[in-house]
Every structure is written in structure tokens, then in C-alpha cells.
Amino acid sequence: MVNGRRGEPTNVLIRGNTIAAIGSSANAVATAQSIDGQGGTLMPGLIDAHVHLTFGAVLLKDLYDPNTTPEQLAAAASKSAKEMLLRGFTAVRDMGGPIFPLKHAIDSGKIQGPRIWPSGAIISQTSGHGDFRTPEERSRRFFGKRFQAIRASLLASAIATSFGGLRSMSRSSHGQHRLFPRHQSKFFWRW
């Protein structure tokens, strides 16, 4: 695109993962792979700044179902990640949920998907946005049997437990955390 209009067809030289040259100076060596774009548009990868790859890959009833295994969640999330990559998203910021196994599988080349900047488990107070207890789970001490098992959320109703959760998440070696406070404002913590 040039000034909002489609430009003339041109050459693009890519070395590794980097655009090395565009235009008449983009001459490839004889051993380079040549791809005919057939008049199409070449664009950089998109970035989605707010996704929940695992939560978005399955229905909520499946997340609550004790018969849904972590392996089933991983398979659904893997399929969703590959579909996201094929839609043009080469990087995403996952804002909460059990994301680390998927990130590691993508980073190691075992599956296809976008680069993930993970937040990890949601940290929420009682009755907050990330409190996934069912009506039958009346006490905080019974919370998490399902969602903590899949590392989806952490209930932290006091400042001390909130920071304890943050410290625990920091050991997971990722760079952002998301808290879901009662008044629904979103706080992002970056180290």
C-alpha cells in the first residue's frame, strides 16, 4: 500500500525471518526459493493484544466438566492456536488461563501457533471476574479443585494472598500479570 492505495507489483527479499529488501533492490540469489504472489497483498503478521487461547477453545461447560482432561484442553487450544496463526496473527497476548503448556509446545516447534506473551492463571478475589466456583462450592477452601488443577485461576481475597499469587506466578518466568479486582478495573503488572 502506498498512500492508502495499492502500489505496483514489486519484489520482496526475505532472509530468515526478516524482510531484507523491497523493490528493485530485492534481487534473490539463484538458490533462493521464489514465490509468485500473483498480484496479492503481502502484509506483516497481526498481533492480538487480548485473547484467552485455552478458554476460547472450549465451551464453558467443558471447562467445568470434571471429565474434561488437561490433554483434551491442550488439543483444543492447539487447534485454536493453529487457526489463529492461519488467520494472520503471528503474536498474541494471552490475558489469563492455563497457557504455559501451549506456549512451550509452540516455542519448541511441536505445534504451529502464534508467539504468546502469557499472563498465566487469573488472580481474582471472591465473587470477582475470575471466581469460577459453582454454586455448590460455598467455601473458599474448596475452590480451585477444577480450575486450579488446570492452572486457570487463583482466588486471592486479601492483599497478602494477592501478592503471594503474584510471587508464585513470577516464578513461572513470564513478564505480565493480570488481576481482576472487584470493581472490574484491569491492572497490569510488568516486571
Buried (B, 14 or more C-beta within 10 A) or exposed (E): EEEEEEEEEEBBBBEEEEEEBEEEEBEBEEEEEEEEEEEEEEEEEEEBEEBBBBBEBBEEEEBEEEEBEEEEBBBBBBEBBBEBBEEEBBBBBBBBBBBBBBBEBBEEEEBBBBBBBBBBBBBBBEEBBBBBBEEEBEEBEEBBEBBBEBBBBBBBBEEEBBEBBBEBBBEBEBEBBBBBBEEEEEEEBEE
